Each structure stands twice: as C-alpha cells, then as structure tokens.
Amino acid sequence: MLDIYGRHNPAPHAPLVRNAEFFRVELSPTTEGKIFVSLTATTVDEDEPQLLDQEIATEQVASLDDVLALIRTHVRIAPPAAVA
C-alpha cells in the first residue's frame, strides 16, 4: 500500500491518501534547464467502479536527486491495512 502525502499546507499535518493503487511520476524538461515534476496518486472510487487521480505535488527541481527527495517527502510505503 502507498500512503501519499498531499502538497504542503499551512496546517501542521499534510493530508494522507490511503489505498493508492498507483503512484505516477511525470518528468519534463523546462526551458530554464530544470526538471518539472508531477506526482499523482490513483485510487479506486468506493462508490463507483472508477479510478480517481489526485495531484500530490508539482514542482520544478534542478536534479534527479531533487526528484527523489520530492518523492521521499510525499510517498511512504506502508504495510496493507488489516482486513476486518
């Protein structure tokens, strides 16, 4: 299971996306020589049989190390929740 933290808020705790099915990282070069990063989580809608995408973070970074740091900030791999 992926627990994915949303973008930084003024609130002390960032929102948590639980039971993400997929985590997508999109990278594209910018004209300034940086890397544009978009992190997205995909979850299954509990009410209808459809997938929902939620933007987690978008940021321009200077290196792949910065991309990894962004992922480490927003994504935590957690054990699956116990089934009741």
C-alpha positions in Angstrom: 0.0 0.0 0.0 1.2 3.5 -0.7 0.4 6.3 1.7 0.9 9.5 -0.1 1.1 12.9 1.5 -0.5 15.8 -0.3 1.3 19.1 -1.1 2.5 21.2 1.8 -0.3 23.1 3.7 -0.1 25.8 6.3 -1.8 23.1 8.5 0.6 21.1 10.7 -0.3 17.8 9.1 -0.5 17.2 5.3 -3.5 15.2 4.1 -2.9 11.5 3.6 -4.1 9.5 0.5 -4.7 5.9 1.6 -5.1 2.8 -0.5 -3.5 4.3 -3.6 -3.4 1.7 -6.4 -0.8 3.6 -8.5 1.7 6.3 -8.0 2.8 8.2 -11.1 5.8 10.4 -11.6 5.9 12.6 -14.7 9.1 14.4 -15.6 9.6 17.0 -18.3 12.5 19.4 -19.1 11.9 23.2 -18.8 13.4 25.9 -20.9 15.4 27.1 -17.8 17.2 23.7 -17.7 15.3 22.4 -14.7 13.0 19.4 -14.4 9.3 19.8 -14.0 8.0 17.0 -11.7 4.3 16.0 -11.3 3.4 13.4 -8.7 -0.1 11.8 -8.9 -1.9 9.1 -6.9 -4.6 6.9 -8.4 -7.2 5.4 -6.1 -10.4 3.4 -6.6 -13.6 5.2 -6.0 -15.5 3.4 -3.2 -18.9 4.5 -4.6 -18.5 3.8 -8.3 -16.3 1.4 -10.3 -13.8 4.1 -11.5 -10.3 5.3 -10.8 -9.6 8.7 -9.3 -6.4 10.7 -9.8 -5.2 13.1 -7.2 -2.4 15.5 -7.7 0.1 15.1 -4.9 2.8 17.7 -5.8 4.1 19.7 -8.8 7.5 21.4 -8.6 10.5 22.4 -10.7 13.7 20.9 -9.5 17.3 21.1 -10.5 18.4 17.4 -10.5 17.3 13.8 -10.2 18.4 13.8 -6.6 15.9 16.6 -6.0 13.2 14.4 -7.8 14.0 11.6 -5.3 13.9 14.0 -2.4 10.4 15.2 -3.5 9.2 11.6 -3.7 10.7 10.8 -0.3 8.8 13.8 1.1 5.4 12.8 -0.3 5.4 9.0 -0.5 5.6 6.3 2.2 5.3 2.6 1.5 3.2 1.1 4.3 2.0 -2.4 5.1 -1.5 -3.2 3.9 -4.3 -2.4 6.4 -5.7 -5.4 8.2 -9.0 -6.7 6.7 -11.8 -6.7 9.2 
